[in-house]
Amino acid sequence: MSTARTRLAVGLAGTAVAALALAGCASSDPLTGDSTEGGDNGESSTIVIGSQAYYSNEIIAEIYAQALEAEGFTVERNFNIGQRDAYMPEIEDGTIDLFPEYTGNLLQYFDSATTATSSDDVYAALQDALPEGLTVLDQSSATDQDSYNVTAAFAEENGLTSIADLAGIEGLVLGGAPELEERPYGPTGLQEVYGVTVAFQATADTTVDELVAGNIQVANVYSADPRIETDDLVTLEDPEGLFLASNVVPLVNADVADEIADVINAVSAALTPEGLVALNVQSTVDQRSPEDIAADWLAENGLA
């Protein structure tokens, strides 16, 4: 509090209370004293959290928000911003402090020529590629990345657990977005990395429907897609790193990283691949709000 405001408090106690209340609303002016807001360090600087316009990303952002609030932090939500080109400038200029991101996609945003593919290599390369002022906290084991899936029945019939197990099976048809045919992890990558031969069928938004109907045998589906659970699909392991790993990771303003690390790292440690799919099912199938989904998840994991 300034000297002028202190003098005002001596002569005009009521006005000082009003001034203090106004100061408490300013996210850029942390207060000190006996307040419990702002975590254990006694500060009440506001942590601004953003999210993509994507239900899964918003759920993770809401989990971050409620976890921080449970530890006394003041949080401002700036959700549903859009895609990376829309929100990254706000993160880089410090308008947003914390954002749930994905390691592989974020690395490619800053380093389009990266050759890293494994989870650990991508995470390490990302830390080197980030601009000054930004950092990442611990990555989660949860992912939202390209993956190859088969039906549970097809997996059981052919003893499939890995992409490598597809080698030698005749008549395989791979389905996915039209651009998959030219991607390095598409038919060419399957042949070069795993010795798997497939025909390709562009399926776009009907990929899972075509897989369930038996019109294709292998489907390119994002690993956190709720239909993996609801349609009883099996995600094939990728031991050779055909796909660029894209783990959920908190992207943070370096100035607040140490302040929030313990809280957010605990969230990352508890968030699993299966858990993220289950959260998405609650959103798309059960039609629950991100707030309710986040609150229940934090309670179930002892973080509320």
C-alpha positions as MATLAB code, in Angstrom:
seq = 'MSTARTRLAVGLAGTAVAALALAGCASSDPLTGDSTEGGDNGESSTIVIGSQAYYSNEIIAEIYAQALEAEGFTVERNFNIGQRDAYMPEIEDGTIDLFPEYTGNLLQYFDSATTATSSDDVYAALQDALPEGLTVLDQSSATDQDSYNVTAAFAEENGLTSIADLAGIEGLVLGGAPELEERPYGPTGLQEVYGVTVAFQATADTTVDELVAGNIQVANVYSADPRIETDDLVTLEDPEGLFLASNVVPLVNADVADEIADVINAVSAALTPEGLVALNVQSTVDQRSPEDIAADWLAENGLA';
ca = [
       0.000    0.000    0.000;
       1.393    3.516   -0.905;
       2.347    6.164    1.697;
      -0.579    8.295    0.557;
      -2.995    5.421    1.023;
      -1.530    4.734    4.467;
      -2.070    8.346    5.509;
      -5.587    8.185    4.185;
      -6.199    5.092    6.292;
      -5.266    7.010    9.427;
      -7.634    9.907    8.760;
     -10.371    8.270    6.726;
     -10.816    4.643    7.754;
     -13.962    4.117    5.714;
     -12.409    5.463    2.532;
      -9.338    3.307    3.082;
     -11.489    0.197    3.214;
     -13.005    1.122   -0.129;
      -9.589    1.785   -1.620;
      -8.343   -1.552   -0.379;
     -11.323   -3.325   -1.927;
     -10.639   -1.656   -5.255;
      -6.970   -2.565   -5.067;
      -7.942   -6.176   -4.400;
      -9.742   -6.276   -7.757;
      -6.628   -5.375   -9.725;
      -4.881   -8.455  -11.058;
      -1.628   -6.566  -11.601;
      -1.362   -5.124   -8.070;
      -0.714   -7.920   -5.558;
      -1.571   -7.158   -1.948;
       0.484   -8.217    1.002;
      -0.453   -8.839    4.586;
      -2.645  -11.380    6.294;
      -4.750  -12.299    3.252;
      -4.818  -16.033    2.502;
      -5.432  -15.449   -1.216;
      -2.639  -16.324   -3.618;
      -1.329  -19.508   -2.065;
       1.089  -20.006    0.801;
       3.197  -16.972   -0.066;
       0.401  -14.609    0.979;
       0.127  -12.843   -2.403;
      -3.131  -12.385   -4.287;
      -1.831  -11.734   -7.793;
      -4.356  -13.145  -10.247;
      -3.405  -16.195  -12.319;
      -5.047  -15.864  -15.737;
      -5.791  -19.263  -17.301;
      -6.710  -19.727  -20.944;
      -8.078  -22.585  -23.024;
      -8.693  -23.526  -26.622;
     -12.212  -23.618  -28.033;
     -12.199  -27.373  -27.500;
     -14.121  -29.180  -24.776;
     -11.231  -31.419  -23.691;
      -8.830  -28.488  -23.365;
     -11.389  -26.451  -21.427;
     -11.886  -29.302  -18.943;
      -8.133  -29.414  -18.225;
      -8.020  -25.622  -17.880;
     -10.923  -25.771  -15.414;
      -9.089  -28.452  -13.416;
      -6.059  -26.147  -13.226;
      -8.294  -23.273  -12.124;
     -10.106  -25.146   -9.376;
      -6.889  -26.749   -8.122;
      -5.284  -23.326   -7.735;
      -8.390  -21.860   -6.111;
      -8.404  -24.716   -3.610;
      -4.918  -23.574   -2.557;
      -5.977  -19.954   -2.128;
      -4.970  -18.497   -5.482;
      -7.101  -15.908   -7.243;
      -7.907  -17.147  -10.753;
      -9.308  -15.477  -13.844;
     -10.655  -17.706  -16.609;
     -10.187  -16.728  -20.264;
     -11.489  -19.856  -21.985;
     -12.533  -20.788  -25.528;
     -10.102  -18.402  -27.192;
      -9.577  -20.387  -30.363;
      -6.597  -22.148  -31.847;
      -2.873  -21.624  -31.311;
      -2.414  -18.672  -33.667;
      -5.137  -16.823  -31.765;
      -4.020  -17.401  -28.189;
      -0.237  -17.678  -28.403;
       0.326  -13.899  -28.698;
      -1.591  -13.434  -25.426;
       0.598  -16.009  -23.723;
       3.806  -14.508  -25.083;
       2.903  -10.970  -23.988;
       1.941  -12.119  -20.468;
      -1.815  -11.522  -20.767;
      -2.364  -15.228  -20.053;
      -0.274  -16.947  -17.350;
      -1.231  -20.611  -17.723;
      -2.530  -22.697  -20.606;
      -2.995  -26.472  -21.079;
      -0.957  -27.421  -24.146;
       0.248  -30.502  -26.012;
       3.996  -31.116  -26.275;
       4.300  -32.353  -29.854;
       2.006  -29.815  -31.462;
       3.524  -26.992  -29.427;
       7.052  -28.066  -30.354;
       6.146  -28.077  -34.037;
       4.695  -24.573  -33.635;
       8.072  -23.260  -32.486;
      10.305  -25.703  -34.387;
       8.715  -27.071  -37.534;
      11.903  -28.977  -38.417;
      12.067  -31.013  -35.204;
      13.000  -34.677  -35.510;
      11.993  -35.586  -31.935;
       9.198  -38.159  -31.677;
       9.324  -39.917  -28.292;
       7.620  -38.389  -25.283;
      10.837  -37.601  -23.401;
      12.667  -36.288  -26.472;
       9.779  -34.052  -27.475;
       9.496  -32.652  -23.937;
      13.228  -31.897  -23.809;
      13.224  -30.296  -27.253;
      10.190  -28.200  -26.344;
      11.954  -26.681  -23.342;
      14.789  -25.594  -25.631;
      12.436  -24.231  -28.293;
      10.257  -22.036  -26.094;
      10.785  -18.267  -26.335;
      12.173  -16.301  -23.414;
       9.605  -15.725  -20.705;
       7.764  -19.001  -21.219;
       8.357  -22.401  -19.676;
       6.533  -25.674  -19.162;
       5.832  -27.531  -15.943;
       5.744  -31.340  -15.684;
       4.105  -33.098  -18.610;
       1.275  -35.530  -17.996;
       1.158  -39.097  -19.220;
      -2.187  -38.156  -20.808;
      -2.006  -37.499  -24.532;
      -4.185  -36.096  -27.274;
      -2.365  -37.087  -30.430;
      -2.700  -39.114  -33.594;
      -3.035  -42.825  -32.908;
      -4.014  -45.969  -34.767;
      -7.036  -47.844  -33.484;
      -8.846  -51.090  -34.240;
     -12.013  -52.579  -32.857;
     -11.665  -54.755  -29.771;
     -12.994  -57.701  -31.751;
     -10.385  -57.245  -34.506;
      -7.626  -56.888  -31.921;
      -8.653  -60.083  -30.170;
      -9.060  -62.006  -33.434;
      -5.549  -61.048  -34.602;
      -3.716  -60.784  -31.280;
      -3.022  -57.065  -31.704;
      -1.467  -54.802  -29.090;
       1.055  -52.848  -31.214;
       1.133  -51.318  -34.674;
       3.910  -53.812  -35.412;
       1.400  -56.652  -34.980;
      -0.393  -55.492  -38.142;
       2.518  -56.629  -40.317;
       1.567  -59.586  -42.471;
      -2.205  -59.102  -42.212;
      -3.598  -58.869  -45.719;
      -6.346  -56.601  -46.961;
      -5.937  -53.842  -44.383;
      -7.624  -50.535  -45.130;
      -6.546  -47.442  -43.183;
      -9.085  -44.666  -42.699;
      -8.594  -41.062  -41.706;
      -8.673  -37.464  -42.859;
      -7.754  -37.018  -46.551;
      -4.388  -35.460  -45.707;
      -3.350  -38.583  -43.778;
      -2.493  -40.261  -47.075;
       0.431  -37.838  -47.505;
       1.518  -37.532  -43.895;
       4.821  -39.172  -42.839;
       2.939  -41.384  -40.386;
       0.376  -42.442  -43.018;
       0.614  -45.445  -45.369;
       4.236  -44.687  -46.278;
       5.313  -44.442  -42.652;
       3.496  -47.632  -41.746;
       5.407  -49.474  -44.446;
       8.805  -47.940  -43.726;
       8.703  -48.092  -39.922;
       6.631  -51.216  -39.250;
       6.486  -53.125  -42.537;
       2.696  -52.773  -42.575;
       0.961  -52.541  -45.951;
      -2.406  -50.790  -46.127;
      -4.771  -49.335  -48.670;
      -6.091  -45.873  -47.794;
      -9.641  -44.589  -47.585;
     -10.431  -40.950  -46.803;
     -13.098  -41.016  -44.107;
     -12.836  -37.568  -42.438;
     -15.527  -37.198  -39.742;
     -16.924  -40.706  -40.303;
     -13.681  -42.530  -39.446;
     -14.922  -44.269  -36.303;
     -18.258  -45.120  -37.923;
     -16.447  -46.753  -40.842;
     -14.215  -48.689  -38.450;
     -17.119  -49.996  -36.378;
     -18.982  -50.943  -39.570;
     -15.984  -52.970  -40.772;
     -15.401  -50.877  -43.888;
     -11.881  -50.093  -42.694;
      -9.713  -52.103  -40.301;
      -7.420  -49.387  -38.924;
      -8.475  -45.858  -38.001;
      -6.506  -42.691  -37.301;
      -8.166  -41.287  -34.156;
      -6.940  -38.730  -31.644;
      -5.889  -40.571  -28.516;
      -8.289  -38.718  -26.192;
     -11.332  -39.135  -28.435;
     -14.210  -40.320  -26.203;
     -15.334  -42.794  -28.866;
     -12.292  -44.932  -28.068;
     -14.129  -45.791  -24.864;
     -17.735  -45.609  -25.981;
     -17.184  -47.697  -29.135;
     -14.830  -50.207  -27.505;
     -11.748  -49.448  -29.601;
      -8.174  -50.549  -28.940;
      -5.367  -48.014  -29.393;
      -2.320  -49.788  -30.795;
       1.001  -49.063  -29.108;
       3.638  -47.194  -31.114;
       7.009  -48.459  -29.809;
       8.988  -47.071  -32.771;
       7.656  -43.533  -32.435;
       5.819  -43.271  -35.744;
       3.710  -40.487  -34.258;
       5.081  -37.338  -32.651;
       4.234  -37.641  -28.950;
       1.849  -34.939  -27.757;
       1.433  -35.118  -23.992;
      -0.701  -32.678  -22.037;
       1.648  -30.048  -20.588;
       1.078  -26.782  -18.686;
       2.552  -23.831  -20.591;
       3.247  -21.020  -18.134;
       4.595  -17.525  -17.794;
       8.064  -18.004  -16.274;
       7.343  -15.274  -13.710;
       4.635  -17.373  -12.012;
       6.017  -20.847  -12.701;
       7.600  -21.411   -9.290;
       4.544  -20.008   -7.519;
       2.086  -22.477   -9.053;
       4.355  -25.440   -9.842;
       3.484  -27.654   -6.873;
      -0.257  -27.373   -7.476;
      -0.193  -27.853  -11.247;
       2.451  -30.600  -11.226;
       0.234  -32.608   -8.879;
      -2.576  -32.345  -11.438;
      -0.277  -33.501  -14.241;
       0.892  -36.474  -12.190;
      -2.698  -37.625  -11.644;
      -3.972  -37.129  -15.203;
      -3.681  -40.385  -17.186;
      -4.483  -41.251  -20.813;
      -7.487  -43.317  -19.763;
      -8.528  -40.633  -17.325;
      -8.556  -37.950  -20.020;
     -10.727  -40.109  -22.269;
     -13.129  -40.641  -19.360;
     -13.312  -36.883  -18.742;
     -14.158  -36.339  -22.404;
     -16.886  -38.985  -22.245;
     -18.473  -37.088  -19.370;
     -18.554  -33.997  -21.578;
     -19.726  -35.443  -24.900;
     -21.924  -38.315  -23.736;
     -23.088  -37.326  -20.264;
     -23.312  -33.620  -21.197;
     -21.795  -32.490  -17.896;
     -20.308  -29.033  -17.473;
     -16.518  -28.535  -17.294;
     -16.976  -27.100  -13.794;
     -18.712  -30.213  -12.457;
     -16.355  -32.586  -14.270;
     -13.314  -30.788  -12.859;
     -14.680  -30.650   -9.318;
     -15.409  -34.365   -9.217;
     -12.045  -35.287  -10.750;
     -10.120  -33.198   -8.226;
     -12.067  -34.740   -5.349;
     -11.534  -38.262   -6.650;
      -7.795  -37.648   -6.901;
      -7.460  -35.995   -3.488;
      -6.588  -32.612   -4.969;
      -9.615  -30.591   -3.880;
];
